[in-house]
Amino acid sequence: MAKQNEDEAGTLGQAAAAERFLEDPPWYARFAPKMLWKQCRLLVRMVGDYFSGDYT
């Protein structure tokens, strides 16, 4: 029974930590989606240029 209480306390602690992270994420978590979007846009432009014959 004590083990179950410890597990529940650990789960509540993890949930609280996740909530704090989502309220104010660190800089790398805020900028990662922007950089990923930039890289995907660049890849799409390069593939489009390749198929249009700009790299021949």
Biopython code that builds the backbone (N, CA, C, O; Angstrom):
import numpy as np
from Bio.PDB.StructureBuilder import StructureBuilder

atoms = [
    (1, "MET", "N", (0.815, -1.189, 0.000)),
    (1, "MET", "CA", (0.000, 0.000, 0.000)),
    (1, "MET", "C", (0.866, 1.263, 0.000)),
    (1, "MET", "O", (0.527, 2.258, -0.640)),
    (2, "ALA", "N", (1.982, 1.209, 0.722)),
    (2, "ALA", "CA", (2.862, 2.370, 0.779)),
    (2, "ALA", "C", (3.479, 2.644, -0.589)),
    (2, "ALA", "O", (3.677, 3.799, -0.966)),
    (3, "LYS", "N", (3.778, 1.588, -1.322)),
    (3, "LYS", "CA", (4.355, 1.742, -2.665)),
    (3, "LYS", "C", (3.377, 2.460, -3.587)),
    (3, "LYS", "O", (3.787, 3.297, -4.391)),
    (4, "GLN", "N", (2.085, 2.141, -3.479)),
    (4, "GLN", "CA", (1.075, 2.783, -4.310)),
    (4, "GLN", "C", (0.991, 4.272, -3.992)),
    (4, "GLN", "O", (0.858, 5.084, -4.907)),
    (5, "ASN", "N", (1.065, 4.645, -2.730)),
    (5, "ASN", "CA", (1.031, 6.057, -2.342)),
    (5, "ASN", "C", (2.249, 6.798, -2.876)),
    (5, "ASN", "O", (2.142, 7.945, -3.310)),
    (6, "GLU", "N", (3.417, 6.137, -2.845)),
    (6, "GLU", "CA", (4.630, 6.742, -3.391)),
    (6, "GLU", "C", (4.492, 6.952, -4.895)),
    (6, "GLU", "O", (4.898, 7.990, -5.417)),
    (7, "ASP", "N", (3.920, 5.973, -5.594)),
    (7, "ASP", "CA", (3.726, 6.091, -7.038)),
    (7, "ASP", "C", (2.776, 7.235, -7.373)),
    (7, "ASP", "O", (3.011, 7.986, -8.320)),
    (8, "GLU", "N", (1.705, 7.367, -6.597)),
    (8, "GLU", "CA", (0.749, 8.448, -6.842)),
    (8, "GLU", "C", (1.391, 9.800, -6.577)),
    (8, "GLU", "O", (1.152, 10.752, -7.320)),
    (9, "ALA", "N", (2.195, 9.899, -5.538)),
    (9, "ALA", "CA", (2.885, 11.150, -5.226)),
    (9, "ALA", "C", (3.873, 11.489, -6.342)),
    (9, "ALA", "O", (4.003, 12.652, -6.725)),
    (10, "GLY", "N", (4.565, 10.481, -6.859)),
    (10, "GLY", "CA", (5.497, 10.718, -7.960)),
    (10, "GLY", "C", (4.783, 11.170, -9.218)),
    (10, "GLY", "O", (5.278, 12.033, -9.942)),
    (11, "THR", "N", (3.622, 10.591, -9.481)),
    (11, "THR", "CA", (2.837, 10.971, -10.654)),
    (11, "THR", "C", (2.337, 12.401, -10.531)),
    (11, "THR", "O", (2.347, 13.158, -11.502)),
    (12, "LEU", "N", (1.896, 12.769, -9.324)),
    (12, "LEU", "CA", (1.428, 14.140, -9.107)),
    (12, "LEU", "C", (2.578, 15.134, -9.249)),
    (12, "LEU", "O", (2.394, 16.234, -9.770)),
    (13, "GLY", "N", (3.761, 14.743, -8.784)),
    (13, "GLY", "CA", (4.932, 15.607, -8.938)),
    (13, "GLY", "C", (5.310, 15.793, -10.400)),
    (13, "GLY", "O", (5.676, 16.890, -10.822)),
    (14, "GLN", "N", (5.217, 14.708, -11.172)),
    (14, "GLN", "CA", (5.515, 14.805, -12.602)),
    (14, "GLN", "C", (4.485, 15.665, -13.312)),
    (14, "GLN", "O", (4.835, 16.439, -14.203)),
    (15, "ALA", "N", (3.224, 15.542, -12.931)),
    (15, "ALA", "CA", (2.175, 16.346, -13.549)),
    (15, "ALA", "C", (2.386, 17.822, -13.238)),
    (15, "ALA", "O", (2.193, 18.674, -14.106)),
    (16, "ALA", "N", (2.779, 18.128, -12.009)),
    (16, "ALA", "CA", (3.033, 19.522, -11.643)),
    (16, "ALA", "C", (4.228, 20.070, -12.419)),
    (16, "ALA", "O", (4.209, 21.217, -12.867)),
    (17, "ALA", "N", (5.259, 19.254, -12.575)),
    (17, "ALA", "CA", (6.434, 19.691, -13.334)),
    (17, "ALA", "C", (6.075, 19.924, -14.803)),
    (17, "ALA", "O", (6.544, 20.884, -15.415)),
    (18, "ALA", "N", (5.254, 19.053, -15.358)),
    (18, "ALA", "CA", (4.834, 19.218, -16.758)),
    (18, "ALA", "C", (3.994, 20.477, -16.923)),
    (18, "ALA", "O", (4.117, 21.181, -17.925)),
    (19, "GLU", "N", (3.152, 20.758, -15.956)),
    (19, "GLU", "CA", (2.327, 21.965, -16.030)),
    (19, "GLU", "C", (3.192, 23.223, -15.958)),
    (19, "GLU", "O", (2.942, 24.185, -16.684)),
    (20, "ARG", "N", (4.202, 23.224, -15.094)),
    (20, "ARG", "CA", (5.119, 24.381, -15.031)),
    (20, "ARG", "C", (5.873, 24.541, -16.343)),
    (20, "ARG", "O", (6.075, 25.661, -16.813)),
    (21, "PHE", "N", (6.290, 23.426, -16.937)),
    (21, "PHE", "CA", (7.016, 23.474, -18.206)),
    (21, "PHE", "C", (6.145, 24.073, -19.305)),
    (21, "PHE", "O", (6.622, 24.880, -20.103)),
    (22, "LEU", "N", (4.872, 23.686, -19.351)),
    (22, "LEU", "CA", (3.979, 24.182, -20.393)),
    (22, "LEU", "C", (3.593, 25.636, -20.181)),
    (22, "LEU", "O", (3.337, 26.350, -21.150)),
    (23, "GLU", "N", (3.547, 26.086, -18.938)),
    (23, "GLU", "CA", (3.215, 27.480, -18.660)),
    (23, "GLU", "C", (4.333, 28.410, -19.110)),
    (23, "GLU", "O", (4.065, 29.472, -19.672)),
    (24, "ASP", "N", (5.576, 28.027, -18.871)),
    (24, "ASP", "CA", (6.723, 28.868, -19.231)),
    (24, "ASP", "C", (7.860, 27.974, -19.711)),
    (24, "ASP", "O", (8.772, 27.666, -18.943)),
    (25, "PRO", "N", (7.815, 27.553, -20.980)),
    (25, "PRO", "CA", (8.854, 26.637, -21.470)),
    (25, "PRO", "C", (10.200, 27.350, -21.597)),
    (25, "PRO", "O", (10.247, 28.567, -21.769)),
    (26, "PRO", "N", (11.283, 26.595, -21.512)),
    (26, "PRO", "CA", (12.607, 27.194, -21.697)),
    (26, "PRO", "C", (12.790, 27.673, -23.137)),
    (26, "PRO", "O", (12.006, 27.329, -24.022)),
    (27, "TRP", "N", (13.824, 28.462, -23.354)),
    (27, "TRP", "CA", (14.025, 29.097, -24.661)),
    (27, "TRP", "C", (14.118, 28.071, -25.779)),
    (27, "TRP", "O", (13.570, 28.290, -26.859)),
    (28, "TYR", "N", (14.801, 26.952, -25.543)),
    (28, "TYR", "CA", (14.975, 25.973, -26.622)),
    (28, "TYR", "C", (13.661, 25.303, -27.000)),
    (28, "TYR", "O", (13.490, 24.885, -28.145)),
    (29, "ALA", "N", (12.747, 25.196, -26.069)),
    (29, "ALA", "CA", (11.445, 24.603, -26.390)),
    (29, "ALA", "C", (10.552, 25.601, -27.126)),
    (29, "ALA", "O", (9.661, 25.198, -27.874)),
    (30, "ARG", "N", (10.783, 26.894, -26.922)),
    (30, "ARG", "CA", (10.002, 27.902, -27.644)),
    (30, "ARG", "C", (10.491, 28.066, -29.076)),
    (30, "ARG", "O", (9.682, 28.260, -29.983)),
    (31, "PHE", "N", (11.798, 27.993, -29.295)),
    (31, "PHE", "CA", (12.345, 28.258, -30.621)),
    (31, "PHE", "C", (12.436, 27.036, -31.518)),
    (31, "PHE", "O", (12.565, 27.184, -32.733)),
    (32, "ALA", "N", (12.375, 25.837, -30.964)),
    (32, "ALA", "CA", (12.496, 24.619, -31.761)),
    (32, "ALA", "C", (11.423, 24.519, -32.847)),
    (32, "ALA", "O", (11.763, 24.189, -33.983)),
    (33, "PRO", "N", (10.151, 24.785, -32.561)),
    (33, "PRO", "CA", (9.151, 24.693, -33.627)),
    (33, "PRO", "C", (9.390, 25.695, -34.757)),
    (33, "PRO", "O", (9.142, 25.389, -35.924)),
    (34, "LYS", "N", (9.869, 26.885, -34.413)),
    (34, "LYS", "CA", (10.152, 27.891, -35.442)),
    (34, "LYS", "C", (11.278, 27.420, -36.360)),
    (34, "LYS", "O", (11.193, 27.549, -37.581)),
    (35, "MET", "N", (12.331, 26.876, -35.758)),
    (35, "MET", "CA", (13.452, 26.398, -36.563)),
    (35, "MET", "C", (13.045, 25.202, -37.415)),
    (35, "MET", "O", (13.458, 25.096, -38.570)),
    (36, "LEU", "N", (12.249, 24.313, -36.863)),
    (36, "LEU", "CA", (11.783, 23.164, -37.627)),
    (36, "LEU", "C", (10.952, 23.629, -38.815)),
    (36, "LEU", "O", (11.103, 23.104, -39.918)),
    (37, "TRP", "N", (10.080, 24.604, -38.604)),
    (37, "TRP", "CA", (9.254, 25.134, -39.691)),
    (37, "TRP", "C", (10.125, 25.773, -40.764)),
    (37, "TRP", "O", (9.864, 25.595, -41.953)),
    (38, "LYS", "N", (11.161, 26.517, -40.362)),
    (38, "LYS", "CA", (12.075, 27.132, -41.328)),
    (38, "LYS", "C", (12.781, 26.068, -42.163)),
    (38, "LYS", "O", (12.894, 26.201, -43.381)),
    (39, "GLN", "N", (13.253, 25.016, -41.507)),
    (39, "GLN", "CA", (13.963, 23.959, -42.218)),
    (39, "GLN", "C", (13.046, 23.229, -43.188)),
    (39, "GLN", "O", (13.461, 22.876, -44.292)),
    (40, "CYS", "N", (11.805, 23.004, -42.782)),
    (40, "CYS", "CA", (10.847, 22.329, -43.679)),
    (40, "CYS", "C", (10.535, 23.211, -44.886)),
    (40, "CYS", "O", (10.453, 22.713, -46.009)),
    (41, "ARG", "N", (10.361, 24.504, -44.669)),
    (41, "ARG", "CA", (10.104, 25.414, -45.796)),
    (41, "ARG", "C", (11.282, 25.435, -46.758)),
    (41, "ARG", "O", (11.091, 25.436, -47.974)),
    (42, "LEU", "N", (12.500, 25.451, -46.223)),
    (42, "LEU", "CA", (13.687, 25.432, -47.070)),
    (42, "LEU", "C", (13.758, 24.145, -47.880)),
    (42, "LEU", "O", (14.070, 24.174, -49.071)),
    (43, "LEU", "N", (13.471, 23.019, -47.239)),
    (43, "LEU", "CA", (13.487, 21.738, -47.947)),
    (43, "LEU", "C", (12.457, 21.713, -49.069)),
    (43, "LEU", "O", (12.750, 21.251, -50.172)),
    (44, "VAL", "N", (11.252, 22.206, -48.795)),
    (44, "VAL", "CA", (10.206, 22.232, -49.825)),
    (44, "VAL", "C", (10.627, 23.118, -50.989)),
    (44, "VAL", "O", (10.394, 22.771, -52.147)),
    (45, "ARG", "N", (11.241, 24.252, -50.697)),
    (45, "ARG", "CA", (11.705, 25.135, -51.778)),
    (45, "ARG", "C", (12.802, 24.479, -52.599)),
    (45, "ARG", "O", (12.814, 24.596, -53.824)),
    (46, "MET", "N", (13.729, 23.787, -51.931)),
    (46, "MET", "CA", (14.817, 23.133, -52.659)),
    (46, "MET", "C", (14.301, 21.992, -53.520)),
    (46, "MET", "O", (14.743, 21.827, -54.657)),
    (47, "VAL", "N", (13.381, 21.209, -52.999)),
    (47, "VAL", "CA", (12.814, 20.102, -53.777)),
    (47, "VAL", "C", (12.034, 20.664, -54.967)),
    (47, "VAL", "O", (12.110, 20.128, -56.072)),
    (48, "GLY", "N", (11.291, 21.736, -54.739)),
    (48, "GLY", "CA", (10.558, 22.366, -55.839)),
    (48, "GLY", "C", (11.493, 22.882, -56.918)),
    (48, "GLY", "O", (11.221, 22.718, -58.107)),
    (49, "ASP", "N", (12.598, 23.508, -56.511)),
    (49, "ASP", "CA", (13.581, 24.000, -57.474)),
    (49, "ASP", "C", (14.211, 22.832, -58.240)),
    (49, "ASP", "O", (14.441, 22.932, -59.445)),
    (50, "TYR", "N", (14.486, 21.740, -57.551)),
    (50, "TYR", "CA", (15.101, 20.588, -58.198)),
    (50, "TYR", "C", (14.165, 20.023, -59.273)),
    (50, "TYR", "O", (14.592, 19.744, -60.393)),
    (51, "PHE", "N", (12.891, 19.859, -58.922)),
    (51, "PHE", "CA", (11.961, 19.288, -59.880)),
    (51, "PHE", "C", (11.597, 20.249, -61.002)),
    (51, "PHE", "O", (11.152, 19.815, -62.064)),
    (52, "SER", "N", (11.778, 21.538, -60.784)),
    (52, "SER", "CA", (11.521, 22.492, -61.858)),
    (52, "SER", "C", (12.722, 22.634, -62.786)),
    (52, "SER", "O", (12.639, 23.295, -63.821)),
    (53, "GLY", "N", (13.837, 22.012, -62.414)),
    (53, "GLY", "CA", (15.008, 21.998, -63.282)),
    (53, "GLY", "C", (16.014, 23.095, -62.993)),
    (53, "GLY", "O", (16.893, 23.341, -63.819)),
    (54, "ASP", "N", (15.921, 23.752, -61.873)),
    (54, "ASP", "CA", (16.855, 24.832, -61.557)),
    (54, "ASP", "C", (18.236, 24.325, -61.184)),
    (54, "ASP", "O", (19.194, 25.096, -61.237)),
    (55, "TYR", "N", (18.378, 23.060, -60.809)),
    (55, "TYR", "CA", (19.662, 22.522, -60.395)),
    (55, "TYR", "C", (20.325, 21.650, -61.463)),
    (55, "TYR", "O", (21.188, 20.835, -61.140)),
    (56, "THR", "N", (19.943, 21.806, -62.702)),
    (56, "THR", "CA", (20.557, 20.989, -63.746)),
    (56, "THR", "C", (21.668, 21.697, -64.436)),
    (56, "THR", "O", (22.287, 21.139, -65.342)),
]
sb = StructureBuilder()
sb.init_structure("model")
sb.init_model(0)
sb.init_chain("A")
sb.init_seg("    ")
for serial, (resi, resn, name, xyz) in enumerate(atoms, 1):
    if name == "N":
        sb.init_residue(resn, " ", resi, " ")
    sb.init_atom(name, np.array(xyz, "f"), 0.0, 1.0, " ", f" {name:<3s}", serial, name[0])
structure = sb.get_structure()
